[in-house]
């Protein structure tokens, strides 16, 4: 089966969470917009194609299915790609963790666009500084501390064995290292198991090959994880 992934060109964005799962599993997929351009996405958003109508990319087409929302896509792909343990309880736990990651990703995005997504960062810098400070001082310690405990409980994995949740945690940590290097340097001593998980994921053969390829776009200031020096710095909240 060839999966068709739809996401905007030029950025990793939320599509990268799906892309990592497909790459790790060695799945056959086409990154459609990178082949046909972003215009290939619009007919689905306009409801001109069969299947469920997505609100926004990323979405995945698999035969007659059109699946949108990162957590929903990974929930569907996990059993097919061997990226979730067997059983309903494990699948629901994976979905729960992925939805929590989605909450964190939204907060990260909103740290540089706290007023309006459609407005330029430069038009909301003062609000962004206040929001980013809260992210660094309060929200990152809370979220990453939670995931650290989950990985400790899972013996080095989010679910006790490698899963799509591990891949998503890898992406979050790498993205935050780019966007908030000073804050992450302060936090790193408190998240040793997340750091070890990041290294293990990066060393997986298919992931290592992907990271070294042209398919892995660099982080940049057009995506979710954006580095603006004025937003970084400070010390993460202490225990």
N, C-alpha and C positions, 0 to 999 in steps of 0.2 A: 504494500500500500504506500502511495506517495501522499504525504500530508502537504497541504498548502497553507502556509503561514502568511497572514496579512498584517503588515505593520509599516509605519512610515520609514522612509529611507533617511539615512544620514545620522541617526541616533540609535543608541541601544534601547532606551526607554523601557516600557513595561514588556515589550515584545521579547526582550532579552531573557526574561524568566522562562518563557516557553522555549525559546531557542536553545538555552542551555540543556533543557530536558531532552530535546530532540537530538542535539549533538552528543550528549552523554550516552544515549541509548543507541547511537549509530542509526537513527531512523532515516528513512528516505523522505526528504521534504524539499519543497521549493519555497524560497523566500520571495513571494510573488512580486512585491513592489520593487525589489532590487533588480528584478528581471524586466518587469513591464512598466515600472514607474508608479508613483503614488495614485495616479488616476485609476488604477485597477481596484483601488479600495472603495471608491465612491459609489459604484452601483450597489454594493451591499449596504452601505449606510443609507442610501436612498430607497431601500426596499425593492430594488429592481431585480434581485436574484432570489432564487428559491432558497428555502431554509429560514431558520430564525434570523430576524433582522438585528444585527448588532448596533449598539449605540455608538461605539468607537472601537478602533483597533486597540490591542491585538485581537484577532479572531482567527480561528483555525477551521479550514474546510477538510472534512474527511468523508469522501463519497458524498452522500446526500446531507450530511450533518454540517451545520455551521455553528461553531461553539465560540462564544465570546466570554470575556472576563478571565483574567489570568488564573485565579484560583479555580474557576470552573473548568477551564481548559486542562489544567494540570490534574484536576480530580478525574477527568475523563481519560487523560493520557496515562496516568500513573499505572493502572493495571495492565494496559496494553504494552507499555514499554518496560515493565518490570521495575518501576520506580516507586512502588509503594508496597508495604507488606500485605499479605493476604488477610482478608477478613474485614467485616464492616467496621469494627471498632478502630482498626488501624487506618482505614481509609477516611473515616470521619475525623480522627485525630490529625491526620495529614491536612485535611481541608481546613480544620480549625486553625492550625498553625499557619497555613498559607494565607488565610484571611487576616490573621494578626500581622503577618508580614505586609499585607496590602495596606493595613492601617498605618504601619510605620512608613511605608513608601509615600503615602499621601502626606503625612506630616513632613517628611523630608522635602517633597516638592513644594509644599506650602511655606516652607521656611524661606524660600527665595521669591515666592509669588503669593504673599499672604493676603493681598487684597483682591486681585483679579488675575486669572490665568492668561487672559487675552492682552493684558497690559505688559509693557516692558518692565524688566527688573529695575531699570534706572528710574522708572516713574513711581516706585514704591520702596525705595531703599531704606528709608527710615523705619517703616513698618517691618521690613525684612530683617533689619538688625535686631529689633525687639523679638521677633518670632524666632530667629536663629539662636539668639541667646537662650531662650526657653528650651529650644530643641537640644542645644549642647548641654545645658545645666541640669535639665530635668527629664526630658523625654528620652534621649538616647540612653542615659544610664538605666532608666526604667525598662525600656524595651530590650536593650542588649543584655541587661542583667537577667531578665526573664528567659531569654533564649540561651544564655549561658547555663542557667539551671536546667533547662530542657535538655541540652546536650550532655550535661553531666549525668542526668538521670538516664539518658539513652546510651550511656557508655561510649560517648564520642560521636553519636549521631542523634539527630532529632527524634528518630523513631526506633532506635535500637539497631538499625541497619541502614545502609545507604538508600536515600529516597530523593524525590524531587524537592523536598523541603531543605535538605542539605544543600542542594544546588542553589536554591533561592537565598539561603543564608549566606552562602559564598558571595553571591552577587551583591547583596546588601552591604556586606563588610567591605568588599572591593570598592563599591560605589561611595561609601562613606569615607574611605581612605582618600579618595580623590577629592570629594567635596569638602570634607572637614578634617584635614590631616592633623591639625594641632589638637582638636578635641579627641580624635581617635587615638593619638599618641598618649594622651592623658588617661583614656579609658582602657587601653589595651591591657595593662597589668591586671585589670579586673575581669577580663574575658579570655583567659588563657585557652579554654576548651573551644571557644568559637574560633580563635586564631588557629588552633591545631586542625579544626574542621576545615577552615579555609584552605590551609596548606594541603590537606589530603585531597580535597576536591580538585585543586589546581593540578595535582599530580596524577589524577586519573587519566589514562592514556588518551581517550577521546577528547576530554576537556583540554588537556595539555596541547593536543594537536590543534584544537579549535582556537585556543588563546593565541597560538603562534601564527594563525592563518589570517588572511585578509578579511575573512568573514566576521571576525571579532572587531567591531569598530571601537575606536578609542572613546573614552569618556570625553564629553565636551560640554560647553555652556549652552547647549540647546536641549539637553535631555533632563531627566529627573534629577540626577546627581550632578550639581553644578558647583564649581569652585569659584567663589567670589571671596577674595582675601578679607574684605571688610566684614564678612559674616563668620569667619572662623576665629579661633583664639579662645582665650579663657580656659578655665579649668572645669572639667566635668564635676558634677555634684559629688560630694564625698559621702561615704557610708555613714 
